[in-house]
Amino acid sequence: KWYLSGWHVRPKGVKKPYNPILGEVFRCKIDNGPDGFTTYVAEQVSHHPPVSAFYVENRKKNITFYGSVLPRSRFLGNSAASLMEGTSWLELLRYDEEYEMNFPNVYARGIIIGSLLMETGGNVSIKCDFPNVYARGIIIGSLLMEMGGNVSIKCEKSGYVADLDFKIKGWWGEYNKVGGTVKKIGSDEVLYTLDGHWNSVINLTDCSTNETSVFFDSKTSPSMPKIIPPEDQQLEYESRRMWTNVTKALFANDLDAATSAKSELEDEQRKTTKERHVLDQHPQHRLFYLDPNGRWTYRYSKFNTYEPGTPEDNDLDSVFSGLPRDIGRMVQGGPQPNPAEPFAPSPVSSPPPDNNPPSDAQAPTVSS
C-alpha cells in the first residue's frame, strides 16, 4: 500500500525538463505530527549516465528508504518514454525486514500533435523497481504522460512477493490502470489480487474468500506538504535555488527565458567537466558513496532501531551546514578520492569510507 500510495501525486502538465546537474542536491522534510518527521535528501551522483541517489527516513516509525534511479529516454513516434532503471530498498527496522523494489516506466503522449498527458505503465516487484515513463501524442493526439511496466516487491524474510503491472492504455482500455498479485516466494499460488487505478482507487481481493475491499483511495489519502528551506538559505547547488531562473520563466510562460537559463547551467556543467578531465580530477560526492554491494548509500544513514523518548537525530540542517556553499569545490585530484575531506560535514555519525569510482562517467544522477 505504501508503494502504491504515491503515484497519484504528479505534475499537472509536461514542462521543460530540469536535467539534474552533477553535484546538485535536494532536501526536504514532512511533519507527520505524532509520528515525527520524515526527511528526504538526494544528490546527483553522475551525469553520464544520469544517476540520482536518494535517502528517506522516519526515525519514530523505524522506516528507511534509499536507492538510486537512472532514467533512459526513448522516442516512440508520437510518444516518448523514460525507462526507469534502478533499485530501492525499504527497511522496516523494527521488524528487521528489507524490501527491494524497482520503478514503473513513464510515458508522455501527444508530444507533437494533441494534448499532453502522463501515464504510468509496467510491472513492479518489492524488491522495488520503478515504472517506465512514456510521453504520448508527440505527433498526433493529446499530449499526456503514462507510467507502465512491471514492478516487483520482495521481502526474503517474510517470504512474500508482490508483482505489479502498471498498464498503458494502448488503442483500447483505460488510462492509469494497475493490477497485481501477492504470492509466497517460489509459489504459483495467488493469495491476493490487486486491480484499479493508481491515481484513484485500488481494490484488493482475498483469493481464499473471494472478498474484495478498497485497498487504497487517493481521495482519502491527502498529500503532506514538503518543508523546504527558503532559497536564500539554501546552498548554491540545491535544486530550488539552482533552477530558480528556469522556474520563474516557466511560471511566466516565457519559454525563451527558460531555455536560456537552462542553457547557462548546462554550459557551465560542460565547462567544469572539461576542466576536470584536463586536470585529472573527478567528482567528490558530498552526501552519498558507492558501497561494496554497488548501492549508493547516504553517508549519515541510520539503520539502528529508534528508541522512544530519544532524539530523532535526523536534522538535515546540521548536515548541510558543513557542506561548501558553492558547487565548484566538488572535485578532487589524483587517483583516489579522500573519504571525508573536504566535503563531508561534521559527522552525525562517522561517515563510511568513500568508494566513489574515478570519474563521473563511470559512476551511476535529483531534482525537486
ZAZA-142865 format. One line per 8 residues: number of its first residue (from 1); their letters; for each residue x negated, y, z of C-alpha. Coordinates in pm, 1 decimal. Layout:
% ZAZA-142865
NUM) a) X Y Z  ... .
//
This chain:
% ZAZA-142865
1) kwylsgwh) 0.0 0.0 0.0  -286.3 237.0 83.3  -443.3 180.5 -257.7  -118.7 238.8 -447.8  -12.6 542.9 -246.8  -241.4 799.3 -406.2  -194.4 770.4 -781.3  118.0 988.8 -792.6 .
9) vrpkgvkk) -98.0 1284.3 -681.8  -229.9 1402.0 -1018.9  -285.5 1716.9 -1227.5  24.9 1881.8 -1369.6  -139.8 1908.5 -1709.1  -452.8 1840.9 -1906.1  -715.4 2113.7 -1873.9  -1067.1 2178.3 -1998.0 .
17) pynpilge) -1274.3 1915.6 -1813.6  -1505.8 2004.6 -1529.1  -1807.3 1795.3 -1622.9  -1991.6 1746.4 -1291.9  -2340.2 1892.4 -1266.4  -2624.7 1677.9 -1133.9  -2656.1 1758.7 -764.0  -2304.7 1906.8 -737.5 .
25) vfrckidn) -2133.8 1822.2 -408.6  -1781.6 1844.8 -271.3  -1646.1 1819.5 84.6  -1307.1 1846.7 247.1  -1111.0 1712.8 541.4  -748.2 1636.0 617.8  -581.9 1693.2 953.5  -393.9 1373.3 1039.1 .
33) gpdgftty) -267.2 1503.6 1372.8  -287.8 1239.5 1647.1  -476.7 1014.0 1405.4  -767.7 1258.1 1390.3  -934.5 1392.3 1078.6  -1011.0 1224.0 750.5  -1327.8 1357.5 590.1  -1439.9 1325.8 228.2 .
41) vaeqvshh) -1779.6 1400.3 77.7  -1909.5 1339.1 -275.2  -2219.4 1403.0 -480.0  -2301.5 1381.8 -849.4  -2595.2 1143.4 -831.1  -2656.8 1102.7 -1205.2  -2584.9 1299.7 -1521.1  -2681.7 1036.6 -1781.8 .
49) ppvsafyv) -2486.8 822.4 -1713.9  -2240.6 1044.5 -1519.9  -2206.3 876.0 -1180.3  -2022.3 1022.9 -880.6  -2076.2 878.7 -532.6  -1820.3 937.8 -255.2  -1759.9 859.7 110.4  -1437.9 885.2 315.3 .
57) enrkknit) -1388.8 814.7 683.4  -1135.1 845.0 961.5  -1311.2 765.6 1285.7  -999.9 735.5 1503.6  -839.4 490.0 1261.7  -1167.0 298.6 1215.6  -1147.4 332.5 836.3  -1438.7 387.8 599.4 .
65) fygsvlpr) -1406.9 402.3 219.9  -1700.7 455.6 -13.4  -1825.2 377.9 -361.7  -1914.8 526.4 -696.9  -1741.6 578.9 -1029.2  -1877.1 603.2 -1383.0  -1622.2 728.6 -1640.9  -1685.7 636.9 -2003.8 .
73) srflgnsa) -1491.3 813.3 -2279.4  -1339.1 651.9 -2585.2  -1146.6 814.7 -2872.9  -843.0 614.9 -2989.9  -693.6 816.5 -3275.9  -417.6 1026.5 -3120.1  -532.7 922.4 -2774.0  -845.1 944.2 -2562.3 .
81) aslmegts) -941.3 709.0 -2281.1  -1155.9 742.0 -1971.5  -1267.3 391.1 -1880.8  -1333.4 398.8 -1508.0  -1631.0 178.6 -1426.9  -1738.9 143.8 -1068.0  -1659.9 -26.7 -742.0  -1549.8 93.3 -399.9 .
89) wlellryd) -1536.0 -68.1 -59.7  -1275.8 -17.8 213.0  -1398.9 -109.0 560.8  -1143.8 -176.1 835.7  -1391.8 -159.7 1120.3  -1152.3 -270.1 1393.5  -1090.8 -598.6 1214.5  -1436.4 -636.8 1059.9 .
97) eeyemnfp) -1274.7 -662.4 715.0  -1417.3 -535.9 386.3  -1201.8 -490.1 75.3  -1377.7 -448.8 -258.4  -1183.8 -255.8 -524.4  -1201.8 -123.2 -878.2  -1010.1 153.6 -1059.0  -749.4 165.8 -1339.1 .
105) nvyargii) -821.6 347.4 -1664.5  -669.2 685.6 -1754.5  -521.5 769.9 -2095.5  -444.9 1114.5 -2241.7  -188.1 1106.3 -2521.8  -76.4 1373.9 -2766.9  -416.1 1541.2 -2791.5  -377.1 1669.9 -3147.6 .
113) igsllmet) -1.8 1666.8 -3211.4  269.3 1666.5 -2946.3  299.0 1726.4 -2574.6  11.2 1634.3 -2345.4  83.6 1379.8 -2071.3  -107.9 1143.3 -1846.6  -62.0 770.4 -1782.8  -248.6 508.2 -1578.1 .
121) ggnvsikc) -299.8 156.1 -1705.1  -494.0 -161.3 -1635.8  -526.2 -438.7 -1385.2  -680.2 -369.6 -1043.0  -816.5 -618.1 -781.8  -907.3 -522.8 -377.7  -1242.4 -584.6 -407.3  -1145.8 -243.5 -569.1 .
129) dfpnvyar) -1176.5 -141.4 -930.0  -1041.6 172.2 -1094.9  -780.1 200.6 -1371.0  -886.0 344.5 -1705.1  -766.3 690.1 -1811.4  -615.4 745.9 -2157.5  -519.2 1066.1 -2339.0  -232.4 1001.8 -2585.0 .
137) giiigsll) -77.8 1220.4 -2852.5  -401.5 1378.6 -2965.4  -282.3 1398.3 -3326.2  89.0 1314.2 -3319.3  342.7 1322.3 -3037.8  349.7 1457.5 -2686.3  13.9 1510.2 -2519.7  14.6 1307.7 -2198.5 .
145) memggnvs) -210.8 1115.8 -1961.7  -171.2 746.9 -1881.6  -350.1 507.7 -1647.6  -391.1 147.1 -1749.9  -589.5 -164.4 -1677.8  -635.6 -447.4 -1431.6  -740.3 -386.6 -1072.2  -833.6 -649.5 -816.2 .
153) ikceksgy) -833.0 -601.1 -437.5  -1002.5 -881.6 -249.7  -1092.5 -949.9 114.0  -1309.3 -1254.7 172.4  -1243.6 -1257.0 547.5  -861.8 -1255.7 526.4  -870.1 -1481.0 221.1  -620.7 -1278.4 15.7 .
161) vadldfki) -644.6 -1110.6 -323.9  -406.2 -864.5 -491.7  -418.5 -840.7 -871.1  -255.3 -523.7 -1004.9  -166.4 -433.3 -1361.7  -129.5 -64.1 -1449.5  74.4 -86.3 -1769.0  54.4 158.2 -2057.0 .
169) kgwwgeyn) 375.3 231.5 -2246.2  277.4 130.8 -2599.1  555.6 161.2 -2858.4  825.3 42.4 -2616.8  878.1 35.7 -2243.8  832.7 294.1 -1971.2  556.2 521.1 -1853.6  372.8 473.9 -1522.7 .
177) kvggtvkk) 467.0 108.6 -1470.2  269.5 -110.5 -1232.8  303.9 -475.7 -1139.5  104.7 -726.3 -943.8  73.7 -1040.3 -737.1  -69.0 -1137.7 -397.8  -230.0 -1480.0 -357.2  -472.3 -1669.4 -141.8 .
185) igsdevly) -819.1 -1656.4 -295.3  -867.3 -1963.8 -513.7  -496.5 -2049.6 -518.9  -247.5 -2017.9 -806.7  49.8 -1989.1 -571.5  200.0 -1639.3 -582.4  302.1 -1523.3 -234.6  432.2 -1176.4 -323.6 .
193) tldghwns) 501.9 -981.7 -641.6  492.6 -605.5 -692.5  687.6 -410.7 -952.3  779.2 -48.6 -1008.6  632.4 289.6 -1098.3  313.5 412.5 -934.2  442.9 772.2 -943.4  774.3 695.1 -768.0 .
201) vinltdcs) 898.2 363.7 -619.1  720.9 26.7 -598.4  910.3 -282.6 -477.8  771.9 -592.6 -306.1  928.2 -939.3 -342.1  856.8 -1222.7 -97.0  840.4 -1529.7 -320.0  923.8 -1765.7 -31.8 .
209) tnetsvff) 1260.8 -1596.5 36.8  1313.0 -1405.6 -290.8  1388.2 -1095.6 -82.4  1292.1 -758.5 -229.7  1217.9 -441.9 -33.7  1077.1 -97.4 -103.6  700.5 -121.4 -66.2  614.2 240.9 -140.5 .
217) dsktspsm) 818.1 552.1 -223.3  621.8 863.8 -318.0  915.0 1088.7 -220.2  892.3 976.5 143.1  511.9 987.5 147.7  415.5 1355.0 122.2  61.4 1453.6 32.7  -154.7 1606.4 303.7 .
225) pkiipped) -333.4 1933.7 217.5  -711.1 1938.9 186.3  -903.0 2169.6 420.9  -1193.5 2322.9 226.7  -1433.3 2595.8 342.7  -1383.5 2935.6 173.1  -1602.3 2976.6 -134.4  -1817.4 3244.5 30.6 .
233) qqleyesr) -1908.8 2988.5 298.6  -1996.7 2714.9 50.7  -2337.2 2623.9 -89.8  -2405.3 2738.6 -445.5  -2368.8 2384.2 -577.1  -2038.9 2296.6 -404.2  -1771.3 2229.4 -662.7  -1522.8 2509.8 -591.0 .
241) rmwtnvtk) -1796.2 2775.7 -582.7  -1996.8 2637.3 -874.2  -1694.9 2623.7 -1107.4  -1516.0 2935.1 -977.3  -1552.1 3134.7 -1302.8  -1417.5 2845.3 -1509.3  -1122.5 2804.3 -1272.2  -1038.6 3175.4 -1275.0 .
249) alfandld) -1045.6 3181.0 -1654.9  -816.9 2876.6 -1678.3  -564.7 3031.4 -1440.4  -573.7 3341.4 -1661.0  -520.4 3121.8 -1970.6  -845.6 3258.7 -2113.2  -998.1 2950.9 -2275.0  -1278.2 3152.1 -2438.4 .
257) aatsakse) -1396.0 3277.2 -2098.1  -1359.7 2927.6 -1950.7  -1567.8 2781.8 -2233.3  -1833.4 3049.5 -2190.3  -1857.5 2994.9 -1811.8  -1869.7 2618.0 -1857.1  -2144.4 2650.3 -2120.3  -2356.1 2864.4 -1885.5 .
265) ledeqrkt) -2352.7 2590.7 -1622.3  -2427.8 2316.8 -1871.8  -2708.0 2516.3 -2040.6  -2870.9 2571.5 -1702.8  -2849.2 2199.9 -1628.3  -3014.7 2114.9 -1961.0  -3289.6 2367.8 -1885.3  -3367.7 2226.7 -1539.9 .
273) tkerhvld) -3359.8 1869.4 -1673.7  -3615.2 1959.4 -1940.5  -3837.6 2130.8 -1682.4  -3814.1 1826.9 -1455.8  -3931.4 1594.2 -1730.4  -4221.3 1821.6 -1823.3  -4337.2 1836.6 -1460.9  -4277.4 1463.4 -1399.9 .
281) qhpqhrlf) -4017.1 1539.4 -1135.7  -3697.8 1357.0 -1050.7  -3381.8 1440.3 -853.0  -3385.1 1406.8 -475.8  -3028.0 1324.2 -380.0  -2912.9 1517.0 -78.0  -2630.6 1304.5 63.2  -2644.7 956.0 -92.7 .
289) yldpngrw) -2904.9 687.5 -155.1  -2901.8 365.1 -353.6  -2919.5 75.0 -108.4  -3084.4 -263.8 -177.8  -2745.6 -405.9 -284.9  -2702.4 -139.1 -552.5  -2439.7 56.8 -357.9  -2451.9 436.3 -345.3 .
297) tyryskfn) -2435.2 491.0 31.5  -2378.2 809.1 231.9  -2682.3 889.9 445.3  -2467.4 959.2 751.2  -2205.5 688.6 712.3  -2077.1 520.7 1027.1  -1985.5 154.6 1038.8  -1958.1 115.7 1414.5 .
305) tyepgtpe) -1615.8 86.2 1577.2  -1476.5 409.2 1720.3  -1403.9 401.6 2092.0  -1103.0 609.2 2210.4  -1200.0 915.9 2406.2  -1539.6 956.6 2241.3  -1617.8 1241.1 1996.4  -1512.2 1174.3 1639.5 .
313) dndldsvf) -1856.3 1288.4 1524.6  -1763.3 1344.9 1160.3  -1829.0 1718.6 1135.7  -1937.7 1785.2 776.4  -2030.4 2143.8 866.1  -2327.1 2023.4 1072.1  -2448.2 1808.2 782.4  -2407.7 2079.0 517.1 .
321) sglprdig) -2571.4 2344.5 734.8  -2901.5 2158.2 696.0  -2890.7 2149.4 315.0  -3067.7 2405.1 91.7  -2847.1 2689.5 -27.9  -2931.3 2665.4 -398.0  -2941.0 2376.3 -643.7  -3294.2 2450.0 -765.3 .
329) rmvqggpq) -3467.1 2267.9 -477.2  -3322.6 1927.0 -556.6  -3640.9 1793.8 -720.3  -3944.9 1604.0 -602.5  -4266.6 1540.2 -790.7  -4467.0 1222.7 -804.5  -4367.6 858.3 -836.3  -4183.5 811.2 -505.2 .
337) pnpaepfa) -3928.0 1049.9 -350.6  -3959.0 1141.3 14.7  -3677.5 962.4 203.7  -3563.5 1250.9 421.8  -3750.1 1574.2 345.4  -3698.3 1843.8 244.4  -3330.4 1794.7 173.1  -3194.5 1571.0 448.2 .
345) pspvsspp) -3026.2 1778.1 720.7  -3097.7 1734.7 1088.0  -2964.2 1381.5 1120.5  -2641.3 1299.5 1295.1  -2790.3 953.2 1295.6  -3123.1 857.6 1143.0  -3089.5 850.2 763.7  -3192.4 525.5 595.3 .
353) pdnnppsd) -3487.4 510.8 357.5  -3429.7 660.1 13.5  -3415.9 409.8 -269.1  -3346.6 660.1 -545.1  -3465.4 545.4 -887.2  -3740.6 751.2 -1051.4  -3521.8 950.5 -1290.7  -3166.5 1072.4 -1326.3 .
361) aqaptvss) -3135.6 876.0 -1648.3  -3176.1 553.1 -1451.7  -2952.2 644.7 -1163.6  -2589.6 566.5 -1161.4  -2233.7 1115.0 -1118.7  -1780.3 1452.0 -830.7  -1591.3 1749.2 -882.3  -1282.9 1862.7 -694.7 .
//
